[in-house]
Amino acid sequence: MGLALVLLGSFPPLAHAATGTGSVSVAWDRNTETNVTGYKVYWGRTSRIYDQVLDAGTNPQAALPNLTSGLPYYCAVTAYNAEGQESAYSTEISVMYGTPTGGSDPSGRLVMLEAENGQLGAPMAIFTGTSESWVDSSYYSVLGWSQMSFAAPVAGNYQVWCRVKGPTEAKDSFFVSTDGGTEDVFHIYGTPTPTETRTSNWVWKRIHVTDAGPRTYAFDQASHTIKFRVREPGALLDRIVISSDPAFVPSDALPRSGDAVAVTGISSNLTVAPGSTATLAVTAAATGPVTYQWFKGSTAIANSNSPQLALTGVTTASSGSYSVRLTAGTATATSSAVVLSVSESAALPKFAVTRVSMNADRSVAFTMTGGIGSDIDVEASSDMVHWEPIGTRTNDSGVISIADPAAAAGATKRFYRLTGDFP
């Protein structure tokens, strides 16, 4: 059964921004065979490896749900008949919900602050070491505070990271508030009695509220304030980094001022089949807009200046090590290497059972991907402890049926296990 798959469109249109998750509609030509009783749509994040399936019935179109904005998905269709026989996959297409990444910059934003540069309330004071300064209230009451003003570069949810010292249980917390609002208690180690070992060194900690978890702040694109008030004299405060990228984690390597950019995520190593599309992606956080340049080895790839690199119609010559250089103002960062392998074996879909159903004669039917031509051993159990073989079937079409004597005798709870020599 041959199928020609045609993408109709997406909602919202790709020319407009979209965030979160949404759906993309796909459609295909009806099959000319008269015994076709329905279609199935398969999709996933890796070319020719599908972990989602939807039965579209006789309708030659479907909406793929819960797609993450800005990420590519790969989609194909099969046709099936009344006996459950299923065709091979159609030609594969790539779809995306939301704004395509070409030329766009979805990176998160960073705001870097120094506690000693803020407005201080007595008796909070600035102390200076051999190479750095911080604010300290070791000898004073809880009246001291440090307040910093900043402009949120984009509207969104932000995390606040602090470079702090809290060496003992009596010196490890602050009161924190934003824009003059209600104060939270920020325990440097998450709770008053953490399992984590305290240290007398500087550490980076995200503001965390006991019993509520890591704190997230919704800031609009405007001016804001953040205020740290002494709760336990002796807790020290140095740097604050505010990030709109939830994957960002700071380190002392981050510059104290000026431009900064950090890689917060990069694709895993990838194996694809010849002729397919391989997509690599990077995420980042920076103090300003980010530009991108992808490399294969040490050679820059022409016209590859977005957070995603889509390599279409790959061949074995496409195999290699890929990386991306990010630039924000005067700051640069280079991702770790991603290894792309192009292999004929990747063309084989991964074996997975997508559906289990009971036939009218009380035999059990299994619908699966992958493993075509393999012998499938089927075992059954009533308790998932004691398993008994009930037979072997050859997977000729992606659907096998087998009689389970216990199910035929009226058993109401049965578990099944399929094994075989398949990828």
MARTIMI-183328 format. One record per residue (C-alpha): x, y negated, z negated. Coordinates in steps of 0.2 Angstrom, whole numbers, padded with zeros to 4 digits, always signed. Layout:
N
XYZ ...
//
This chain:
423
+0000+0000+0000 +0008-0016+0006 +0004-0033-0002 +0009-0051+0003 +0009-0062-0013 +0006-0080-0011 +0008-0093-0025 -0007-0105-0025 -0002-0118-0038 +0000-0121-0056 -0009-0131-0069 -0004-0144-0073 +0005-0148-0056 +0024-0145-0057 +0026-0164-0052 +0020-0169-0069 +0027-0166-0086 +0021-0152-0097 +0026-0145-0114 +0023-0130-0125 +0014-0116-0116 +0002-0115-0102 -0004-0104-0087 +0001-0103-0069 -0012-0096-0056 -0006-0084-0042 -0015-0077-0028 -0012-0063-0014 -0019-0057+0002 -0032-0042+0000 -0025-0025+0004 -0033-0018+0020 -0034-0001+0014 -0053+0004+0010 -0049+0014-0006 -0041+0000-0016 -0052-0003-0031 -0041-0016-0040 -0025-0026-0043 -0012-0027-0057 -0001-0042-0059 +0016-0040-0067 +0028-0053-0074 +0043-0056-0085 +0058-0068-0088 +0070-0056-0078 +0069-0053-0059 +0061-0036-0056 +0060-0032-0075 +0042-0035-0080 +0036-0034-0098 +0019-0041-0095 +0004-0034-0085 -0013-0040-0082 -0027-0030-0073 -0036-0043-0061 -0049-0030-0055 -0055-0034-0038 -0051-0052-0039 -0036-0057-0028 -0030-0070-0040 -0025-0072-0058 -0019-0084-0071 -0003-0079-0080 -0005-0085-0098 +0006-0091-0112 +0021-0096-0100 +0034-0107-0109 +0036-0124-0101 +0051-0126-0090 +0056-0108-0089 +0056-0097-0073 +0046-0081-0073 +0046-0068-0060 +0029-0060-0053 +0024-0046-0042 +0007-0037-0039 +0002-0019-0036 -0014-0011-0029 -0023+0004-0037 -0037+0016-0032 -0051+0025-0041 -0039+0039-0046 -0027+0027-0054 -0014+0029-0041 -0004+0013-0040 +0006+0005-0025 +0024-0001-0026 +0027-0019-0031 +0024-0033-0019 +0037-0045-0014 +0042-0055-0029 +0040-0073-0032 +0046-0085-0046 +0034-0096-0055 +0036-0110-0068 +0024-0119-0079 +0028-0137-0082 +0041-0149-0076 +0054-0141-0064 +0072-0144-0071 +0080-0151-0055 +0086-0168-0059 +0077-0169-0076 +0085-0170-0093 +0075-0160-0107 +0089-0161-0119 +0086-0165-0137 +0091-0181-0145 +0103-0185-0160 +0104-0200-0172 +0120-0200-0182 +0121-0210-0198 +0133-0213-0212 +0126-0215-0230 +0139-0228-0235 +0134-0239-0220 +0116-0240-0226 +0108-0252-0239 +0113-0246-0257 +0103-0249-0272 +0113-0250-0288 +0120-0241-0297 +0124-0231-0281 +0141-0234-0275 +0154-0231-0261 +0168-0219-0265 +0183-0217-0253 +0195-0202-0251 +0210-0199-0241 +0201-0198-0224 +0182-0202-0228 +0170-0212-0238 +0153-0206-0246 +0140-0212-0258 +0141-0206-0276 +0132-0209-0292 +0141-0197-0303 +0142-0209-0318 +0125-0217-0317 +0106-0215-0319 +0094-0209-0306 +0090-0227-0301 +0103-0227-0287 +0098-0225-0269 +0105-0226-0251 +0093-0231-0237 +0097-0231-0218 +0088-0238-0204 +0088-0230-0186 +0078-0230-0170 +0071-0213-0164 +0076-0212-0146 +0060-0202-0141 +0044-0197-0150 +0044-0180-0157 +0047-0168-0172 +0064-0171-0180 +0075-0161-0192 +0087-0170-0204 +0104-0163-0208 +0115-0169-0221 +0134-0167-0226 +0133-0165-0244 +0141-0159-0260 +0132-0150-0274 +0144-0140-0284 +0133-0135-0299 +0115-0133-0303 +0115-0149-0311 +0122-0158-0296 +0113-0152-0281 +0097-0162-0277 +0090-0178-0271 +0074-0187-0269 +0071-0190-0250 +0058-0201-0241 +0055-0209-0224 +0047-0225-0220 +0043-0228-0238 +0032-0213-0239 +0030-0199-0253 +0047-0192-0259 +0052-0174-0257 +0064-0165-0268 +0078-0159-0257 +0088-0145-0265 +0105-0144-0256 +0104-0125-0257 +0085-0123-0254 +0079-0119-0271 +0085-0124-0289 +0091-0106-0291 +0098-0100-0274 +0106-0083-0270 +0119-0092-0259 +0135-0096-0268 +0138-0114-0272 +0154-0122-0266 +0164-0138-0271 +0167-0142-0253 +0157-0152-0241 +0143-0142-0233 +0130-0146-0219 +0112-0143-0225 +0095-0146-0217 +0083-0155-0228 +0073-0141-0236 +0058-0142-0247 +0055-0128-0260 +0041-0117-0256 +0038-0126-0240 +0053-0122-0230 +0064-0133-0219 +0056-0150-0217 +0051-0157-0200 +0048-0176-0198 +0036-0183-0184 +0044-0199-0178 +0037-0210-0164 +0049-0220-0153 +0052-0234-0165 +0062-0240-0180 +0062-0229-0195 +0070-0228-0212 +0076-0213-0222 +0080-0215-0241 +0090-0204-0253 +0087-0207-0271 +0097-0200-0285 +0089-0185-0294 +0104-0177-0301 +0119-0188-0304 +0134-0180-0296 +0126-0174-0280 +0136-0183-0266 +0130-0189-0249 +0141-0192-0234 +0133-0190-0216 +0116-0188-0209 +0112-0182-0192 +0094-0182-0186 +0090-0170-0172 +0075-0167-0161 +0082-0150-0155 +0077-0137-0168 +0091-0126-0162 +0105-0139-0166 +0116-0136-0181 +0130-0149-0184 +0148-0146-0189 +0162-0157-0195 +0168-0157-0176 +0154-0169-0172 +0160-0187-0170 +0155-0199-0184 +0151-0213-0171 +0149-0216-0153 +0142-0203-0140 +0140-0185-0144 +0133-0169-0135 +0132-0152-0141 +0127-0135-0133 +0112-0128-0143 +0108-0113-0132 +0115-0103-0116 +0108-0089-0106 +0114-0071-0110 +0124-0061-0098 +0113-0055-0084 +0112-0040-0072 +0101-0042-0057 +0098-0033-0040 +0105-0039-0024 +0093-0050-0015 +0084-0056-0031 +0085-0073-0040 +0096-0075-0055 +0092-0090-0066 +0104-0097-0079 +0099-0110-0092 +0107-0121-0105 +0099-0132-0119 +0108-0146-0127 +0106-0161-0140 +0115-0177-0137 +0114-0196-0142 +0108-0200-0125 +0104-0193-0108 +0114-0178-0102 +0121-0174-0085 +0125-0156-0080 +0138-0148-0069 +0138-0129-0067 +0154-0119-0062 +0158-0102-0056 +0175-0098-0064 +0184-0115-0062 +0175-0120-0046 +0161-0133-0047 +0145-0127-0039 +0138-0140-0027 +0121-0148-0031 +0120-0139-0047 +0116-0153-0059 +0102-0148-0069 +0099-0138-0085 +0095-0122-0075 +0105-0114-0061 +0094-0104-0049 +0104-0092-0038 +0093-0085-0024 +0096-0070-0013 +0111-0065-0024 +0124-0052-0017 +0139-0043-0025 +0149-0059-0021 +0138-0069-0033 +0145-0058-0048 +0156-0068-0060 +0158-0079-0074 +0147-0095-0075 +0148-0110-0087 +0141-0128-0087 +0149-0144-0092 +0138-0157-0101 +0141-0176-0102 +0133-0189-0112 +0141-0206-0111 +0159-0203-0115 +0156-0186-0123 +0158-0170-0115 +0155-0151-0120 +0157-0135-0110 +0146-0120-0113 +0152-0102-0116 +0153-0091-0101 +0139-0081-0094 +0143-0066-0085 +0132-0062-0070 +0132-0044-0063 +0124-0040-0046 +0120-0021-0046 +0109-0009-0036 +0104+0000-0052 +0096-0016-0058 +0083-0014-0044 +0075+0000-0054 +0061-0007-0065 +0064-0002-0084 +0053+0012-0090 +0039+0006-0101 +0021+0013-0104 +0009-0001-0101 -0008+0008-0104 -0015+0023-0112 -0032+0028-0109 -0044+0043-0111 -0051+0051-0095 -0069+0058-0094 -0063+0075-0096 -0054+0070-0112 -0037+0071-0104 -0025+0057-0108 -0019+0045-0094 -0003+0035-0096 +0001+0020-0084 +0019+0015-0084 +0033+0005-0075 +0049+0013-0070 +0054+0031-0070 +0046+0035-0053 +0051+0053-0048 +0056+0058-0066 +0049+0072-0076 +0040+0065-0091 +0039+0076-0107 +0024+0072-0117 +0022+0076-0136 +0007+0073-0147 +0005+0071-0166 -0008+0067-0179 +0003+0059-0192 +0019+0053-0182 +0029+0066-0192 +0025+0082-0184 +0026+0082-0165 +0021+0096-0153 +0025+0097-0134 +0009+0097-0124 +0017+0097-0107 +0028+0090-0093 +0022+0079-0078 +0031+0072-0064 +0029+0053-0062 +0025+0051-0044 +0014+0036-0044 +0016+0027-0060 +0001+0036-0068 +0001+0053-0076 -0013+0063-0084 -0011+0077-0096 -0023+0088-0107 -0021+0087-0126 -0030+0102-0134 -0032+0093-0150 -0041+0078-0142 -0052+0090-0131 -0057+0098-0148 -0063+0081-0155 -0048+0074-0164 -0051+0056-0167 -0033+0050-0171 -0018+0055-0160 -0001+0048-0156 +0009+0051-0141 +0028+0051-0137 +0035+0051-0119 +0053+0056-0115 +0063+0059-0100 +0078+0056-0089 +0074+0038-0083 +0082+0021-0084 
//
